[in-house]
Amino acid sequence: VEVILAQPSNVTVNASSSRPSTSHPTTIIGQPPTTPGGLKTPSSTLSTTESHIMNLESMIEHLRVLERRRMAAERQSEIRQSRIQQLEEENNALNLQAEGLMMEVERLKADNDDQNAKIEKYEDEIVELISQNRRLKGKAT
């Protein structure tokens, strides 16, 4: 079925470009359905046209639903991307904090090593003093 919008009376349309020669019924919206010869077609043609229009309206609504879903998915994707960026920034901040803590641990280990070295030195001095003390006691007796 061919559907053509009725032209206003002051508009002329080239018949060959507007209404190609076909053997199927033509429906001009606003006028009763006709065959290419100008005869009126049965009402079944009109109901078929109405059915086609309803199918097209259904398809259009389905496309609108799909577009809304696409837009919602796009928004969700943007939200996820924003969250990923936020988590990456938090991760970078935590990595910097971890690096700072590792440097502090290394500093404390070095301080601990220095303290241990001092302790060993003092222990050696104590052992030497005890030894000197024993020698002096031995000479005194």
N, CA, C and O atoms as CSV, one atom per row, in Angstrom:
chain,resi,resn,atom,element,x,y,z
A,1,VAL,N,N,0.866,-1.184,0.000
A,1,VAL,CA,C,0.000,0.000,0.000
A,1,VAL,C,C,0.894,1.224,0.000
A,1,VAL,O,O,1.849,1.295,0.773
A,2,GLU,N,N,0.599,2.180,-0.852
A,2,GLU,CA,C,1.339,3.423,-0.932
A,2,GLU,C,C,0.548,4.488,-0.195
A,2,GLU,O,O,-0.661,4.600,-0.395
A,3,VAL,N,N,1.196,5.268,0.646
A,3,VAL,CA,C,0.522,6.318,1.398
A,3,VAL,C,C,1.074,7.647,0.946
A,3,VAL,O,O,2.286,7.862,0.988
A,4,ILE,N,N,0.195,8.555,0.508
A,4,ILE,CA,C,0.609,9.876,0.048
A,4,ILE,C,C,-0.233,10.889,0.795
A,4,ILE,O,O,-1.445,10.718,0.930
A,5,LEU,N,N,0.406,11.949,1.283
A,5,LEU,CA,C,-0.337,13.016,1.946
A,5,LEU,C,C,-1.054,13.835,0.893
A,5,LEU,O,O,-0.467,14.149,-0.143
A,6,ALA,N,N,-2.318,14.192,1.131
A,6,ALA,CA,C,-3.079,15.018,0.191
A,6,ALA,C,C,-2.430,16.373,0.084
A,6,ALA,O,O,-2.049,16.963,1.095
A,7,GLN,N,N,-2.298,16.880,-1.133
A,7,GLN,CA,C,-1.661,18.170,-1.379
A,7,GLN,C,C,-2.707,19.274,-1.273
A,7,GLN,O,O,-3.844,19.066,-1.695
A,8,PRO,N,N,-2.369,20.429,-0.730
A,8,PRO,CA,C,-3.300,21.556,-0.752
A,8,PRO,C,C,-3.635,21.921,-2.209
A,8,PRO,O,O,-2.841,21.647,-3.110
A,9,SER,N,N,-4.795,22.531,-2.443
A,9,SER,CA,C,-5.257,22.813,-3.805
A,9,SER,C,C,-4.340,23.770,-4.549
A,9,SER,O,O,-4.314,23.750,-5.780
A,10,ASN,N,N,-3.590,24.604,-3.847
A,10,ASN,CA,C,-2.722,25.555,-4.530
A,10,ASN,C,C,-1.334,24.984,-4.810
A,10,ASN,O,O,-0.482,25.701,-5.334
A,11,VAL,N,N,-1.078,23.713,-4.477
A,11,VAL,CA,C,0.223,23.092,-4.712
A,11,VAL,C,C,0.065,22.080,-5.825
A,11,VAL,O,O,-0.825,21.231,-5.774
A,12,THR,N,N,0.927,22.162,-6.839
A,12,THR,CA,C,0.890,21.176,-7.922
A,12,THR,C,C,2.037,20.218,-7.752
A,12,THR,O,O,3.136,20.615,-7.365
A,13,VAL,N,N,1.792,18.976,-8.033
A,13,VAL,CA,C,2.799,17.938,-7.869
A,13,VAL,C,C,2.891,17.184,-9.176
A,13,VAL,O,O,1.871,16.827,-9.766
A,14,ASN,N,N,4.098,16.942,-9.626
A,14,ASN,CA,C,4.319,16.155,-10.836
A,14,ASN,C,C,3.844,14.746,-10.544
A,14,ASN,O,O,4.368,14.094,-9.641
A,15,ALA,N,N,2.897,14.283,-11.263
A,15,ALA,CA,C,2.288,12.982,-10.983
A,15,ALA,C,C,3.282,11.854,-11.099
A,15,ALA,O,O,3.191,10.875,-10.358
A,16,SER,N,N,4.235,11.965,-12.017
A,16,SER,CA,C,5.175,10.860,-12.191
A,16,SER,C,C,6.122,10.751,-11.010
A,16,SER,O,O,6.551,9.647,-10.674
A,17,SER,N,N,6.467,11.883,-10.359
A,17,SER,CA,C,7.386,11.798,-9.230
A,17,SER,C,C,6.638,11.564,-7.928
A,17,SER,O,O,7.169,10.926,-7.019
A,18,SER,N,N,5.406,12.074,-7.821
A,18,SER,CA,C,4.662,11.940,-6.585
A,18,SER,C,C,3.935,10.605,-6.506
A,18,SER,O,O,3.857,9.995,-5.439
A,19,ARG,N,N,3.406,10.157,-7.632
A,19,ARG,CA,C,2.617,8.934,-7.637
A,19,ARG,C,C,3.116,8.038,-8.759
A,19,ARG,O,O,2.589,8.078,-9.871
A,20,PRO,N,N,4.137,7.224,-8.468
A,20,PRO,CA,C,4.658,6.360,-9.519
A,20,PRO,C,C,3.606,5.354,-9.950
A,20,PRO,O,O,2.701,5.007,-9.191
A,21,SER,N,N,3.743,4.900,-11.167
A,21,SER,CA,C,2.787,3.931,-11.708
A,21,SER,C,C,2.981,2.595,-11.017
A,21,SER,O,O,4.023,1.955,-11.159
A,22,THR,N,N,1.962,2.175,-10.261
A,22,THR,CA,C,2.017,0.900,-9.562
A,22,THR,C,C,0.699,0.204,-9.714
A,22,THR,O,O,-0.299,0.798,-10.123
A,23,SER,N,N,0.706,-1.057,-9.383
A,23,SER,CA,C,-0.536,-1.807,-9.482
A,23,SER,C,C,-1.171,-2.029,-8.121
A,23,SER,O,O,-2.223,-2.662,-8.030
A,24,HIS,N,N,-0.542,-1.511,-7.039
A,24,HIS,CA,C,-1.126,-1.708,-5.714
A,24,HIS,C,C,-1.957,-0.488,-5.338
A,24,HIS,O,O,-1.761,0.597,-5.886
A,25,PRO,N,N,-2.894,-0.669,-4.393
A,25,PRO,CA,C,-3.775,0.442,-4.017
A,25,PRO,C,C,-2.988,1.600,-3.434
A,25,PRO,O,O,-1.965,1.401,-2.779
A,26,THR,N,N,-3.472,2.814,-3.675
A,26,THR,CA,C,-2.856,4.025,-3.156
A,26,THR,C,C,-3.826,4.668,-2.185
A,26,THR,O,O,-5.017,4.797,-2.470
A,27,THR,N,N,-3.298,5.073,-1.023
A,27,THR,CA,C,-4.127,5.761,-0.047
A,27,THR,C,C,-3.589,7.166,0.109
A,27,THR,O,O,-2.419,7.347,0.446
A,28,ILE,N,N,-4.414,8.153,-0.128
A,28,ILE,CA,C,-4.038,9.536,0.118
A,28,ILE,C,C,-4.723,9.918,1.412
A,28,ILE,O,O,-5.950,9.892,1.519
A,29,ILE,N,N,-3.898,10.279,2.408
A,29,ILE,CA,C,-4.466,10.592,3.715
A,29,ILE,C,C,-5.402,11.780,3.572
A,29,ILE,O,O,-5.046,12.806,2.992
A,30,GLY,N,N,-6.582,11.626,4.099
A,30,GLY,CA,C,-7.594,12.667,3.992
A,30,GLY,C,C,-8.572,12.402,2.841
A,30,GLY,O,O,-9.557,13.121,2.674
A,31,GLN,N,N,-8.287,11.362,2.052
A,31,GLN,CA,C,-9.187,10.992,0.954
A,31,GLN,C,C,-9.450,9.495,1.029
A,31,GLN,O,O,-8.636,8.764,1.593
A,32,PRO,N,N,-10.562,9.015,0.477
A,32,PRO,CA,C,-10.840,7.581,0.525
A,32,PRO,C,C,-9.816,6.806,-0.294
A,32,PRO,O,O,-9.304,7.329,-1.283
A,33,PRO,N,N,-9.496,5.538,0.105
A,33,PRO,CA,C,-8.528,4.746,-0.633
A,33,PRO,C,C,-9.007,4.472,-2.054
A,33,PRO,O,O,-10.198,4.274,-2.295
A,34,THR,N,N,-8.053,4.464,-2.998
A,34,THR,CA,C,-8.389,4.184,-4.400
A,34,THR,C,C,-7.347,3.260,-5.000
A,34,THR,O,O,-6.240,3.126,-4.478
A,35,THR,N,N,-7.711,2.628,-6.099
A,35,THR,CA,C,-6.769,1.821,-6.879
A,35,THR,C,C,-6.066,2.757,-7.835
A,35,THR,O,O,-6.482,3.909,-7.961
A,36,PRO,N,N,-4.996,2.309,-8.531
A,36,PRO,CA,C,-4.330,3.196,-9.486
A,36,PRO,C,C,-5.292,3.727,-10.547
A,36,PRO,O,O,-5.054,4.801,-11.100
A,37,GLY,N,N,-6.354,3.014,-10.840
A,37,GLY,CA,C,-7.319,3.486,-11.821
A,37,GLY,C,C,-8.312,4.481,-11.246
A,37,GLY,O,O,-9.138,5.009,-11.989
A,38,GLY,N,N,-8.260,4.750,-9.970
A,38,GLY,CA,C,-9.141,5.724,-9.351
A,38,GLY,C,C,-10.361,5.100,-8.693
A,38,GLY,O,O,-11.203,5.817,-8.153
A,39,LEU,N,N,-10.470,3.782,-8.730
A,39,LEU,CA,C,-11.613,3.125,-8.092
A,39,LEU,C,C,-11.384,3.039,-6.590
A,39,LEU,O,O,-10.252,2.874,-6.135
A,40,LYS,N,N,-12.451,3.149,-5.833
A,40,LYS,CA,C,-12.339,3.012,-4.378
A,40,LYS,C,C,-12.011,1.564,-4.042
A,40,LYS,O,O,-12.521,0.634,-4.666
A,41,THR,N,N,-11.139,1.390,-3.033
A,41,THR,CA,C,-10.749,0.034,-2.609
A,41,THR,C,C,-11.607,-0.385,-1.442
A,41,THR,O,O,-12.220,0.460,-0.790
A,42,PRO,N,N,-11.662,-1.657,-1.167
A,42,PRO,CA,C,-12.453,-2.113,-0.019
A,42,PRO,C,C,-11.892,-1.570,1.288
A,42,PRO,O,O,-10.734,-1.157,1.353
A,43,SER,N,N,-12.717,-1.575,2.322
A,43,SER,CA,C,-12.289,-1.047,3.623
A,43,SER,C,C,-11.151,-1.859,4.222
A,43,SER,O,O,-10.470,-1.382,5.130
A,44,SER,N,N,-10.929,-3.087,3.729
A,44,SER,CA,C,-9.818,-3.891,4.251
A,44,SER,C,C,-8.489,-3.217,3.963
A,44,SER,O,O,-7.550,-3.355,4.747
A,45,THR,N,N,-8.387,-2.492,2.858
A,45,THR,CA,C,-7.151,-1.770,2.542
A,45,THR,C,C,-6.913,-0.683,3.579
A,45,THR,O,O,-5.787,-0.474,4.033
A,46,LEU,N,N,-7.978,-0.002,3.944
A,46,LEU,CA,C,-7.850,1.041,4.955
A,46,LEU,C,C,-7.420,0.437,6.281
A,46,LEU,O,O,-6.543,0.976,6.957
A,47,SER,N,N,-8.038,-0.692,6.661
A,47,SER,CA,C,-7.646,-1.304,7.930
A,47,SER,C,C,-6.212,-1.817,7.856
A,47,SER,O,O,-5.498,-1.810,8.859
A,48,THR,N,N,-5.784,-2.265,6.667
A,48,THR,CA,C,-4.377,-2.677,6.513
A,48,THR,C,C,-3.476,-1.465,6.694
A,48,THR,O,O,-2.437,-1.551,7.349
A,49,THR,N,N,-3.870,-0.341,6.118
A,49,THR,CA,C,-3.089,0.889,6.278
A,49,THR,C,C,-3.056,1.304,7.738
A,49,THR,O,O,-2.004,1.664,8.266
A,50,GLU,N,N,-4.209,1.251,8.388
A,50,GLU,CA,C,-4.244,1.575,9.811
A,50,GLU,C,C,-3.362,0.632,10.603
A,50,GLU,O,O,-2.697,1.042,11.554
A,51,SER,N,N,-3.358,-0.635,10.209
A,51,SER,CA,C,-2.510,-1.626,10.877
A,51,SER,C,C,-1.035,-1.278,10.687
A,51,SER,O,O,-0.235,-1.373,11.619
A,52,HIS,N,N,-0.686,-0.868,9.450
A,52,HIS,CA,C,0.702,-0.469,9.182
A,52,HIS,C,C,1.071,0.750,10.028
A,52,HIS,O,O,2.160,0.816,10.599
A,53,ILE,N,N,0.156,1.705,10.098
A,53,ILE,CA,C,0.420,2.913,10.895
A,53,ILE,C,C,0.598,2.540,12.356
A,53,ILE,O,O,1.497,3.051,13.024
A,54,MET,N,N,-0.255,1.650,12.858
A,54,MET,CA,C,-0.136,1.225,14.262
A,54,MET,C,C,1.196,0.500,14.475
A,54,MET,O,O,1.849,0.693,15.500
A,55,ASN,N,N,1.599,-0.331,13.509
A,55,ASN,CA,C,2.891,-1.017,13.624
A,55,ASN,C,C,4.030,-0.019,13.633
A,55,ASN,O,O,4.975,-0.159,14.410
A,56,LEU,N,N,3.951,0.999,12.766
A,56,LEU,CA,C,4.993,2.029,12.743
A,56,LEU,C,C,5.026,2.798,14.058
A,56,LEU,O,O,6.102,3.087,14.580
A,57,GLU,N,N,3.850,3.132,14.599
A,57,GLU,CA,C,3.798,3.825,15.892
A,57,GLU,C,C,4.403,2.965,16.985
A,57,GLU,O,O,5.109,3.461,17.863
A,58,SER,N,N,4.118,1.659,16.923
A,58,SER,CA,C,4.692,0.733,17.902
A,58,SER,C,C,6.212,0.688,17.772
A,58,SER,O,O,6.930,0.672,18.771
A,59,MET,N,N,6.694,0.667,16.524
A,59,MET,CA,C,8.147,0.657,16.301
A,59,MET,C,C,8.783,1.946,16.813
A,59,MET,O,O,9.852,1.925,17.423
A,60,ILE,N,N,8.112,3.066,16.557
A,60,ILE,CA,C,8.630,4.358,17.025
A,60,ILE,C,C,8.710,4.360,18.544
A,60,ILE,O,O,9.709,4.806,19.107
A,61,GLU,N,N,7.682,3.872,19.211
A,61,GLU,CA,C,7.691,3.820,20.680
A,61,GLU,C,C,8.805,2.897,21.171
A,61,GLU,O,O,9.488,3.197,22.151
A,62,HIS,N,N,8.979,1.774,20.479
A,62,HIS,CA,C,10.059,0.845,20.847
A,62,HIS,C,C,11.418,1.534,20.693
A,62,HIS,O,O,12.299,1.374,21.538
A,63,LEU,N,N,11.583,2.301,19.608
A,63,LEU,CA,C,12.837,3.039,19.411
A,63,LEU,C,C,13.039,4.077,20.507
A,63,LEU,O,O,14.164,4.299,20.955
A,64,ARG,N,N,11.960,4.710,20.937
A,64,ARG,CA,C,12.066,5.682,22.031
A,64,ARG,C,C,12.492,4.991,23.323
A,64,ARG,O,O,13.319,5.509,24.073
A,65,VAL,N,N,11.917,3.814,23.574
A,65,VAL,CA,C,12.294,3.048,24.771
A,65,VAL,C,C,13.775,2.680,24.694
A,65,VAL,O,O,14.513,2.817,25.670
A,66,LEU,N,N,14.197,2.212,23.518
A,66,LEU,CA,C,15.616,1.852,23.350
A,66,LEU,C,C,16.516,3.064,23.531
A,66,LEU,O,O,17.595,2.947,24.111
A,67,GLU,N,N,16.092,4.228,23.045
A,67,GLU,CA,C,16.878,5.446,23.207
A,67,GLU,C,C,16.973,5.828,24.677
A,67,GLU,O,O,18.038,6.224,25.149
A,68,ARG,N,N,15.856,5.711,25.408
A,68,ARG,CA,C,15.896,6.018,26.851
A,68,ARG,C,C,16.834,5.051,27.570
A,68,ARG,O,O,17.592,5.452,28.453
A,69,ARG,N,N,16.777,3.777,27.185
A,69,ARG,CA,C,17.679,2.796,27.800
A,69,ARG,C,C,19.131,3.127,27.484
A,69,ARG,O,O,20.000,3.040,28.352
A,70,ARG,N,N,19.393,3.515,26.209
A,70,ARG,CA,C,20.757,3.861,25.813
A,70,ARG,C,C,21.253,5.060,26.628
A,70,ARG,O,O,22.389,5.077,27.103
A,71,MET,N,N,20.380,6.059,26.777
A,71,MET,CA,C,20.771,7.244,27.538
A,71,MET,C,C,21.011,6.894,29.009
A,71,MET,O,O,21.946,7.403,29.627
A,72,ALA,N,N,20.165,6.025,29.568
A,72,ALA,CA,C,20.348,5.597,30.964
A,72,ALA,C,C,21.658,4.827,31.098
A,72,ALA,O,O,22.399,5.016,32.063
A,73,ALA,N,N,21.940,3.963,30.132
A,73,ALA,CA,C,23.197,3.202,30.173
A,73,ALA,C,C,24.390,4.147,30.040
A,73,ALA,O,O,25.424,3.941,30.674
A,74,GLU,N,N,24.244,5.170,29.224
A,74,GLU,CA,C,25.309,6.157,29.063
A,74,GLU,C,C,25.544,6.902,30.373
A,74,GLU,O,O,26.687,7.129,30.769
A,75,ARG,N,N,24.446,7.286,31.050
A,75,ARG,CA,C,24.587,7.961,32.352
A,75,ARG,C,C,25.262,7.042,33.363
A,75,ARG,O,O,26.136,7.469,34.116
A,76,GLN,N,N,24.845,5.764,33.372
A,76,GLN,CA,C,25.469,4.804,34.293
A,76,GLN,C,C,26.956,4.668,33.990
A,76,GLN,O,O,27.779,4.594,34.903
A,77,SER,N,N,27.293,4.636,32.711
A,77,SER,CA,C,28.696,4.536,32.309
A,77,SER,C,C,29.476,5.754,32.793
A,77,SER,O,O,30.600,5.622,33.276
A,78,GLU,N,N,28.876,6.949,32.663
A,78,GLU,CA,C,29.534,8.164,33.141
A,78,GLU,C,C,29.716,8.114,34.651
A,78,GLU,O,O,30.763,8.509,35.164
A,79,ILE,N,N,28.702,7.631,35.365
A,79,ILE,CA,C,28.789,7.518,36.827
A,79,ILE,C,C,29.899,6.544,37.200
A,79,ILE,O,O,30.714,6.821,38.080
A,80,ARG,N,N,29.921,5.384,36.509
A,80,ARG,CA,C,30.974,4.396,36.788
A,80,ARG,C,C,32.348,4.970,36.494
A,80,ARG,O,O,33.280,4.779,37.275
A,81,GLN,N,N,32.485,5.678,35.367
A,81,GLN,CA,C,33.776,6.259,35.004
A,81,GLN,C,C,34.213,7.275,36.049
A,81,GLN,O,O,35.389,7.335,36.409
A,82,SER,N,N,33.269,8.072,36.535
A,82,SER,CA,C,33.579,9.042,37.576
A,82,SER,C,C,34.034,8.327,38.849
A,82,SER,O,O,34.990,8.750,39.498
A,83,ARG,N,N,33.343,7.243,39.199
A,83,ARG,CA,C,33.707,6.473,40.400
A,83,ARG,C,C,35.082,5.839,40.226
A,83,ARG,O,O,35.878,5.811,41.164
A,84,ILE,N,N,35.361,5.331,39.028
A,84,ILE,CA,C,36.680,4.747,38.765
A,84,ILE,C,C,37.754,5.807,38.926
A,84,ILE,O,O,38.798,5.549,39.526
A,85,GLN,N,N,37.507,7.001,38.393
A,85,GLN,CA,C,38.477,8.088,38.526
A,85,GLN,C,C,38.683,8.453,39.994
A,85,GLN,O,O,39.812,8.671,40.434
A,86,GLN,N,N,37.583,8.517,40.751
A,86,GLN,CA,C,37.674,8.833,42.178
A,86,GLN,C,C,38.489,7.770,42.904
A,86,GLN,O,O,39.343,8.099,43.727
A,87,LEU,N,N,38.232,6.494,42.604
A,87,LEU,CA,C,38.969,5.409,43.249
A,87,LEU,C,C,40.450,5.437,42.859
A,87,LEU,O,O,41.316,5.151,43.686
A,88,GLU,N,N,40.738,5.780,41.604
A,88,GLU,CA,C,42.137,5.886,41.180
A,88,GLU,C,C,42.850,6.992,41.945
A,88,GLU,O,O,43.997,6.829,42.361
A,89,GLU,N,N,42.159,8.128,42.129
A,89,GLU,CA,C,42.749,9.228,42.890
A,89,GLU,C,C,42.981,8.812,44.344
A,89,GLU,O,O,44.028,9.110,44.920
A,90,GLU,N,N,41.998,8.121,44.936
A,90,GLU,CA,C,42.159,7.639,46.308
A,90,GLU,C,C,43.316,6.650,46.387
A,90,GLU,O,O,44.104,6.679,47.332
A,91,ASN,N,N,43.413,5.768,45.380
A,91,ASN,CA,C,44.497,4.789,45.339
A,91,ASN,C,C,45.850,5.487,45.253
A,91,ASN,O,O,46.797,5.099,45.937
A,92,ASN,N,N,45.941,6.522,44.407
A,92,ASN,CA,C,47.201,7.268,44.292
A,92,ASN,C,C,47.561,7.926,45.620
A,92,ASN,O,O,48.724,7.914,46.024
A,93,ALA,N,N,46.570,8.499,46.299
A,93,ALA,CA,C,46.822,9.133,47.594
A,93,ALA,C,C,47.297,8.096,48.615
A,93,ALA,O,O,48.216,8.355,49.391
A,94,LEU,N,N,46.663,6.921,48.606
A,94,LEU,CA,C,47.079,5.858,49.530
A,94,LEU,C,C,48.480,5.349,49.195
A,94,LEU,O,O,49.262,5.041,50.094
A,95,ASN,N,N,48.795,5.262,47.906
A,95,ASN,CA,C,50.144,4.842,47.505
A,95,ASN,C,C,51.192,5.835,47.994
A,95,ASN,O,O,52.255,5.439,48.470
A,96,LEU,N,N,50.886,7.134,47.873
A,96,LEU,CA,C,51.812,8.150,48.380
A,96,LEU,C,C,51.968,8.024,49.894
A,96,LEU,O,O,53.072,8.138,50.426
A,97,GLN,N,N,50.856,7.791,50.576
A,97,GLN,CA,C,50.906,7.622,52.027
A,97,GLN,C,C,51.736,6.387,52.388
A,97,GLN,O,O,52.534,6.414,53.325
A,98,ALA,N,N,51.535,5.311,51.633
A,98,ALA,CA,C,52.297,4.079,51.884
A,98,ALA,C,C,53.782,4.314,51.656
A,98,ALA,O,O,54.613,3.828,52.424
A,99,GLU,N,N,54.126,5.062,50.598
A,99,GLU,CA,C,55.537,5.381,50.349
A,99,GLU,C,C,56.120,6.166,51.518
A,99,GLU,O,O,57.243,5.908,51.951
A,100,GLY,N,N,55.347,7.128,52.027
A,100,GLY,CA,C,55.804,7.920,53.172
A,100,GLY,C,C,56.019,7.032,54.395
A,100,GLY,O,O,57.001,7.191,55.120
A,101,LEU,N,N,55.101,6.100,54.618
A,101,LEU,CA,C,55.246,5.188,55.759
A,101,LEU,C,C,56.454,4.268,55.585
A,101,LEU,O,O,57.165,3.979,56.548
A,102,MET,N,N,56.679,3.813,54.360
A,102,MET,CA,C,57.851,2.950,54.110
A,102,MET,C,C,59.142,3.722,54.383
A,102,MET,O,O,60.090,3.175,54.946
A,103,MET,N,N,59.174,4.999,53.980
A,103,MET,CA,C,60.361,5.820,54.260
A,103,MET,C,C,60.537,5.986,55.769
A,103,MET,O,O,61.658,5.940,56.275
A,104,GLU,N,N,59.427,6.179,56.485
A,104,GLU,CA,C,59.491,6.309,57.940
A,104,GLU,C,C,60.001,5.014,58.578
A,104,GLU,O,O,60.805,5.045,59.510
A,105,VAL,N,N,59.517,3.866,58.057
A,105,VAL,CA,C,59.987,2.567,58.560
A,105,VAL,C,C,61.492,2.435,58.340
A,105,VAL,O,O,62.217,1.997,59.234
A,106,GLU,N,N,61.960,2.812,57.158
A,106,GLU,CA,C,63.393,2.735,56.861
A,106,GLU,C,C,64.190,3.648,57.805
A,106,GLU,O,O,65.255,3.271,58.295
A,107,ARG,N,N,63.657,4.853,58.050
A,107,ARG,CA,C,64.330,5.776,58.974
A,107,ARG,C,C,64.393,5.189,60.386
A,107,ARG,O,O,65.415,5.269,61.067
A,108,LEU,N,N,63.246,4.586,60.811
A,108,LEU,CA,C,63.212,3.986,62.152
A,108,LEU,C,C,64.150,2.789,62.239
A,108,LEU,O,O,64.781,2.564,63.272
A,109,LYS,N,N,64.242,2.024,61.162
A,109,LYS,CA,C,65.181,0.893,61.151
A,109,LYS,C,C,66.615,1.400,61.276
A,109,LYS,O,O,67.427,0.830,62.006
A,110,ALA,N,N,66.913,2.476,60.555
A,110,ALA,CA,C,68.262,3.046,60.628
A,110,ALA,C,C,68.528,3.556,62.043
A,110,ALA,O,O,69.603,3.326,62.597
A,111,ASP,N,N,67.536,4.256,62.635
A,111,ASP,CA,C,67.683,4.727,64.016
A,111,ASP,C,C,67.878,3.544,64.955
A,111,ASP,O,O,68.704,3.597,65.866
A,112,ASN,N,N,67.118,2.480,64.729
A,112,ASN,CA,C,67.223,1.281,65.552
A,112,ASN,C,C,68.614,0.653,65.417
A,112,ASN,O,O,69.216,0.227,66.402
A,113,ASP,N,N,69.107,0.607,64.184
A,113,ASP,CA,C,70.455,0.069,63.962
A,113,ASP,C,C,71.496,0.915,64.700
A,113,ASP,O,O,72.434,0.387,65.296
A,114,ASP,N,N,71.309,2.255,64.647
A,114,ASP,CA,C,72.237,3.139,65.371
A,114,ASP,C,C,72.157,2.887,66.873
A,114,ASP,O,O,73.181,2.816,67.552
A,115,GLN,N,N,70.948,2.753,67.381
A,115,GLN,CA,C,70.774,2.480,68.811
A,115,GLN,C,C,71.390,1.142,69.193
A,115,GLN,O,O,72.040,1.017,70.231
A,116,ASN,N,N,71.173,0.128,68.327
A,116,ASN,CA,C,71.764,-1.190,68.603
A,116,ASN,C,C,73.289,-1.117,68.608
A,116,ASN,O,O,73.944,-1.760,69.429
A,117,ALA,N,N,73.852,-0.332,67.687
A,117,ALA,CA,C,75.312,-0.170,67.641
A,117,ALA,C,C,75.798,0.502,68.926
A,117,ALA,O,O,76.821,0.110,69.487
A,118,LYS,N,N,75.055,1.524,69.392
A,118,LYS,CA,C,75.435,2.196,70.642
A,118,LYS,C,C,75.339,1.225,71.813
A,118,LYS,O,O,76.204,1.208,72.689
A,119,ILE,N,N,74.267,0.409,71.822
A,119,ILE,CA,C,74.093,-0.562,72.904
A,119,ILE,C,C,75.267,-1.533,72.926
A,119,ILE,O,O,75.810,-1.834,73.989
A,120,GLU,N,N,75.660,-2.025,71.748
A,120,GLU,CA,C,76.796,-2.952,71.674
A,120,GLU,C,C,78.068,-2.282,72.178
A,120,GLU,O,O,78.859,-2.897,72.892
A,121,LYS,N,N,78.262,-1.017,71.803
A,121,LYS,CA,C,79.433,-0.268,72.257
A,121,LYS,C,C,79.419,-0.139,73.780
A,121,LYS,O,O,80.436,-0.357,74.439
A,122,TYR,N,N,78.236,0.224,74.340
A,122,TYR,CA,C,78.124,0.347,75.793
A,122,TYR,C,C,78.330,-1.005,76.464
A,122,TYR,O,O,78.959,-1.076,77.520
A,123,GLU,N,N,77.809,-2.084,75.870
A,123,GLU,CA,C,78.009,-3.424,76.443
A,123,GLU,C,C,79.493,-3.770,76.455
A,123,GLU,O,O,80.003,-4.322,77.430
A,124,ASP,N,N,80.190,-3.438,75.352
A,124,ASP,CA,C,81.637,-3.691,75.293
A,124,ASP,C,C,82.367,-2.873,76.365
A,124,ASP,O,O,83.296,-3.365,77.005
A,125,GLU,N,N,81.939,-1.622,76.552
A,125,GLU,CA,C,82.561,-0.771,77.569
A,125,GLU,C,C,82.294,-1.337,78.968
A,125,GLU,O,O,83.180,-1.329,79.822
A,126,ILE,N,N,81.066,-1.831,79.200
A,126,ILE,CA,C,80.715,-2.405,80.499
A,126,ILE,C,C,81.569,-3.639,80.765
A,126,ILE,O,O,82.108,-3.813,81.858
A,127,VAL,N,N,81.686,-4.494,79.749
A,127,VAL,CA,C,82.516,-5.700,79.908
A,127,VAL,C,C,83.958,-5.287,80.223
A,127,VAL,O,O,84.594,-5.884,81.093
A,128,GLU,N,N,84.466,-4.291,79.537
A,128,GLU,CA,C,85.835,-3.828,79.785
A,128,GLU,C,C,85.965,-3.254,81.202
A,128,GLU,O,O,86.958,-3.512,81.882
A,129,LEU,N,N,84.971,-2.479,81.648
A,129,LEU,CA,C,85.012,-1.911,83.000
A,129,LEU,C,C,84.944,-3.000,84.067
A,129,LEU,O,O,85.633,-2.921,85.084
A,130,ILE,N,N,84.114,-4.014,83.836
A,130,ILE,CA,C,84.024,-5.130,84.790
A,130,ILE,C,C,85.377,-5.845,84.852
A,130,ILE,O,O,85.857,-6.208,85.926
A,131,SER,N,N,85.964,-6.033,83.701
A,131,SER,CA,C,87.269,-6.700,83.661
A,131,SER,C,C,88.319,-5.866,84.403
A,131,SER,O,O,89.111,-6.404,85.176
A,132,GLN,N,N,88.320,-4.545,84.163
A,132,GLN,CA,C,89.271,-3.673,84.871
A,132,GLN,C,C,88.997,-3.688,86.379
A,132,GLN,O,O,89.937,-3.683,87.172
A,133,ASN,N,N,87.757,-3.704,86.772
A,133,ASN,CA,C,87.359,-3.724,88.168
A,133,ASN,C,C,87.887,-5.001,88.833
A,133,ASN,O,O,88.391,-4.948,89.955
A,134,ARG,N,N,87.777,-6.138,88.157
A,134,ARG,CA,C,88.266,-7.402,88.708
A,134,ARG,C,C,89.782,-7.366,88.862
A,134,ARG,O,O,90.319,-7.850,89.859
A,135,ARG,N,N,90.461,-6.803,87.896
A,135,ARG,CA,C,91.929,-6.726,87.973
A,135,ARG,C,C,92.355,-5.854,89.156
A,135,ARG,O,O,93.298,-6.177,89.878
A,136,LEU,N,N,91.632,-4.733,89.336
A,136,LEU,CA,C,91.966,-3.848,90.441
A,136,LEU,C,C,91.700,-4.527,91.784
A,136,LEU,O,O,92.460,-4.353,92.737
A,137,LYS,N,N,90.625,-5.293,91.852
A,137,LYS,CA,C,90.319,-6.000,93.089
A,137,LYS,C,C,91.406,-7.048,93.356
A,137,LYS,O,O,91.831,-7.258,94.492
A,138,GLY,N,N,91.836,-7.695,92.275
A,138,GLY,CA,C,92.882,-8.715,92.434
A,138,GLY,C,C,94.188,-8.105,92.911
A,138,GLY,O,O,94.901,-8.745,93.683
A,139,LYS,N,N,94.526,-6.924,92.495
A,139,LYS,CA,C,95.747,-6.253,92.913
A,139,LYS,C,C,95.603,-5.745,94.336
A,139,LYS,O,O,96.583,-5.661,95.076
A,140,ALA,N,N,94.377,-5.406,94.716
A,140,ALA,CA,C,94.157,-4.850,96.041
A,140,ALA,C,C,94.241,-5.945,97.099
A,140,ALA,O,O,94.514,-5.642,98.260
A,141,THR,N,N,94.028,-7.150,96.755
A,141,THR,CA,C,94.063,-8.191,97.764
A,141,THR,C,C,95.377,-8.809,97.922
A,141,THR,O,O,95.542,-9.707,98.747
